[in-house]
Amino acid sequence: MGNSRDRGGRGAGRPSPRSEPSSEWSSALSTADRGPLRLGTRKSLMAMTQSRLVADALTERTGHAVELVGVTTEGDVSKALLAQIGGTGVFVNALRDTLLAGEVDFAVHSLKDLPTGPAEGIALAATPVRDDPRDALCGPCKLADLPRGARVGTGSPRRVAQLRAMRPDLDVVAIRGNADTRLRKVADGELDAVVLAHAGLRRIGRLDAVAEVFDPDQMLPAPGQGALALECATGRDDLRALLGTVDDPMTRACVTAERTVLAVLEGGCSAPVGTYAAEVEEELHLTATVAAFDGSRQIRLSASGHPDDAERLGRDLAHRLLAQGADQLMGERD
């Protein structure tokens, strides 16, 4: 795509350090009593790891200590497939409830887990520099080298549709569980391979399991994949300013464009929608796809515009997809 930035991302949650905390942030939190900021996060290894990256970045930039508060979400306790328990929001709602109850000061989410609609009383305060947004195949070999009928696991309809488009002979199996649980299914021989987010594998130190990283030209990622979202209460302007010190404007523009596509299509994590936006020669280049679940048909379109017009760019591209029958593909199931 000619991306002027590295497609592998620039290290989400790890902004360039400052030599000293800025004194203006030392007194910014008038209601925080100068105690540690309480960061709400899921308890999984991946969530805790990425939240610790954010906590360390905030402390380095502002001088404020941050403590992690683990929260159990519906998505963590249910064994059902995400689409069966509501999909969008199952990893988010409990964290937001904790935030609104004042039990934590802010929450960190994987941005792709956030519903696209606004949440009353909650503001998106920052989107740190995005990590690698691509998907990765974990197994003994690349996708092209898997034998016919190989069993490939994923919990994402988006990945299912695109895998079937690339290799209709594969047996794509629906799975749940954290990254280690999914990787164990390959090690135990239950599956031949699994597809996971490259960013998550890097964060938990499991890049050794990666056989192939899919270029966005092969498989478009989920809207916001690889990015993090920092949320706080809407009335906390002091806290929003502090969290804003780790915000990355280009990441925000990219994920805004991607998530606007999903919002206009009225899809969630159970929809076979892939999007990817990147800076190309000072413009925002956005590509989106909607695919049939069986991989037989796919609509893929692109557009470019100024990063300040990210929302309009995503909206216009989504309407073009709908004009070509995207809603019909999204409504089709096996």
ZINORUR-V423491 format. One record per residue. RES is the residue in three letters. SS is DSSP state (H for helix, E for strand, - for the rest). PSI is psi in radians with two decimals (999 if undefined). Layout:
# ZINORUR-V423491
res	ss	psi
RES	SS	PSI
RES	SS	PSI
This chain:
# ZINORUR-V423491
res	ss	psi
MET	-	-0.03
GLY	-	0.49
ASN	-	2.21
SER	-	-0.18
ARG	-	2.73
ASP	-	2.24
ARG	-	-0.38
GLY	-	0.04
GLY	E	3.05
ARG	-	0.40
GLY	-	1.32
ALA	-	2.39
GLY	-	0.14
ARG	-	1.11
PRO	-	2.78
SER	-	2.35
PRO	-	2.71
ARG	-	2.62
SER	-	-0.59
GLU	-	2.59
PRO	-	2.47
SER	-	2.30
SER	H	-0.44
GLU	H	-0.49
TRP	H	-0.28
SER	H	-0.44
SER	-	0.17
ALA	-	-0.60
LEU	-	1.50
SER	-	-0.42
THR	-	0.16
ALA	-	-0.06
ASP	-	0.37
ARG	-	0.19
GLY	-	3.07
PRO	-	2.49
LEU	E	2.41
ARG	E	2.03
LEU	E	2.02
GLY	E	2.32
THR	E	2.69
ARG	E	2.84
LYS	-	-0.06
SER	-	2.75
LEU	H	-0.76
MET	H	-0.80
ALA	H	-0.77
MET	H	-0.65
THR	H	-0.82
GLN	H	-0.55
SER	H	-0.63
ARG	H	-0.62
LEU	H	-0.77
VAL	H	-0.80
ALA	H	-0.78
ASP	H	-0.69
ALA	H	-0.72
LEU	H	-0.74
THR	H	-0.72
GLU	H	-0.63
ARG	H	-0.54
THR	H	-0.30
GLY	-	-0.05
HIS	-	2.30
ALA	-	2.58
VAL	E	2.29
GLU	E	2.49
LEU	E	2.38
VAL	E	1.95
GLY	E	2.39
VAL	E	2.34
THR	-	2.22
THR	-	2.93
GLU	H	-0.70
GLY	H	-0.41
ASP	H	-0.52
VAL	H	-0.41
SER	-	2.51
LYS	-	-0.10
ALA	-	2.80
LEU	-	2.59
LEU	H	-0.71
ALA	H	-0.45
GLN	H	-0.35
ILE	H	0.31
GLY	-	-0.23
GLY	-	-1.82
THR	-	2.23
GLY	-	-0.20
VAL	-	-0.40
PHE	-	0.04
VAL	-	-0.70
ASN	H	-0.75
ALA	H	-0.66
LEU	H	-0.72
ARG	H	-0.68
ASP	H	-0.74
THR	H	-0.68
LEU	H	-0.83
LEU	H	-0.48
ALA	-	-0.09
GLY	-	0.23
GLU	-	-0.36
VAL	-	2.79
ASP	-	-0.62
PHE	E	2.90
ALA	E	2.60
VAL	E	2.25
HIS	E	2.71
SER	E	2.14
LEU	H	-0.53
LYS	H	-0.28
ASP	H	-0.26
LEU	-	2.35
PRO	-	2.61
THR	-	-0.34
GLY	-	2.80
PRO	-	2.67
ALA	-	2.18
GLU	-	2.25
GLY	-	0.04
ILE	E	2.39
ALA	E	2.48
LEU	E	1.83
ALA	E	-0.50
ALA	E	2.58
THR	-	1.75
PRO	-	2.99
VAL	-	2.30
ARG	-	2.51
ASP	E	-3.10
ASP	-	2.10
PRO	-	-0.04
ARG	-	2.82
ASP	E	2.68
ALA	E	2.46
LEU	E	2.21
CYS	E	2.08
GLY	E	-2.87
PRO	-	-0.24
CYS	-	3.07
LYS	-	2.85
LEU	H	-0.76
ALA	H	-0.39
ASP	H	-0.07
LEU	-	2.47
PRO	-	2.78
ARG	-	2.40
GLY	-	0.09
ALA	-	2.51
ARG	E	2.03
VAL	E	2.20
GLY	E	2.46
THR	E	2.62
GLY	-	0.12
SER	-	2.08
PRO	H	-0.57
ARG	H	-0.80
ARG	H	-0.69
VAL	H	-0.90
ALA	H	-0.74
GLN	H	-0.58
LEU	H	-0.78
ARG	H	-0.55
ALA	H	-0.65
MET	H	-0.68
ARG	-	1.42
PRO	-	-0.22
ASP	-	-0.15
LEU	-	2.70
ASP	E	1.73
VAL	E	2.13
VAL	E	2.30
ALA	E	2.24
ILE	-	2.81
ARG	-	3.01
GLY	-	2.88
ASN	-	3.08
ALA	H	-0.76
ASP	H	-0.68
THR	H	-0.72
ARG	H	-0.72
LEU	H	-0.57
ARG	H	-0.53
LYS	H	-0.53
VAL	H	-0.79
ALA	H	-0.61
ASP	-	-0.10
GLY	-	0.07
GLU	-	-0.59
LEU	-	2.73
ASP	-	-0.47
ALA	E	2.85
VAL	E	2.74
VAL	E	2.22
LEU	E	2.89
ALA	E	2.27
HIS	H	-0.69
ALA	H	-0.76
GLY	H	-0.70
LEU	H	-0.68
ARG	H	-0.73
ARG	H	-0.53
ILE	-	0.16
GLY	-	0.62
ARG	-	0.56
LEU	H	-0.26
ASP	H	-0.37
ALA	H	-0.15
VAL	E	2.17
ALA	E	-0.49
GLU	E	2.40
VAL	E	2.19
PHE	-	2.10
ASP	-	2.56
PRO	-	-0.40
ASP	-	-0.42
GLN	-	-0.88
MET	-	1.99
LEU	-	2.35
PRO	-	3.05
ALA	-	2.60
PRO	-	2.17
GLY	-	0.05
GLN	-	2.41
GLY	-	-0.18
ALA	-	2.74
LEU	E	2.71
ALA	E	2.27
LEU	E	2.07
GLU	E	2.56
CYS	E	3.05
ALA	E	2.55
THR	-	-0.49
GLY	-	-0.08
ARG	-	1.24
ASP	H	-0.61
ASP	H	-0.75
LEU	H	-0.66
ARG	H	-0.67
ALA	H	-0.73
LEU	H	-0.81
LEU	H	-0.51
GLY	H	-0.23
THR	H	-0.32
VAL	H	0.20
ASP	-	2.47
ASP	-	1.95
PRO	H	-0.67
MET	H	-0.70
THR	H	-0.78
ARG	H	-0.73
ALA	H	-0.77
CYS	H	-0.86
VAL	H	-0.49
THR	H	-0.80
ALA	H	-0.80
GLU	H	-0.80
ARG	H	-0.44
THR	H	-0.68
VAL	H	-0.87
LEU	H	-0.71
ALA	H	-0.79
VAL	H	-0.63
LEU	H	-0.17
GLU	-	0.75
GLY	-	2.88
GLY	-	-2.73
CYS	-	-0.17
SER	-	0.09
ALA	-	2.44
PRO	-	1.10
VAL	E	2.23
GLY	E	2.46
THR	E	2.67
TYR	E	2.20
ALA	E	2.49
ALA	E	2.74
GLU	E	2.18
VAL	E	1.93
GLU	-	0.87
GLU	-	0.16
GLU	E	2.83
LEU	E	2.06
HIS	E	2.14
LEU	E	2.28
THR	E	2.45
ALA	E	2.63
THR	E	2.57
VAL	E	2.25
ALA	E	2.63
ALA	-	2.55
PHE	-	-0.52
ASP	-	0.03
GLY	-	0.08
SER	-	-0.47
ARG	-	2.61
GLN	E	2.35
ILE	E	2.19
ARG	E	2.14
LEU	E	2.75
SER	E	2.80
ALA	E	2.75
SER	E	2.64
GLY	E	-3.09
HIS	-	2.47
PRO	H	-0.52
ASP	H	-0.31
ASP	H	0.49
ALA	H	-0.76
GLU	H	-0.78
ARG	H	-0.70
LEU	H	-0.80
GLY	H	-0.71
ARG	H	-0.79
ASP	H	-0.69
LEU	H	-0.67
ALA	H	-0.72
HIS	H	-0.59
ARG	H	-0.68
LEU	H	-0.76
LEU	H	-0.66
ALA	H	-0.40
GLN	-	0.18
GLY	-	0.38
ALA	H	-0.64
ASP	H	-0.59
GLN	H	-0.72
LEU	H	-0.71
MET	H	-0.47
GLY	H	-0.15
GLU	-	2.41
ARG	-	2.84
ASP	-	999
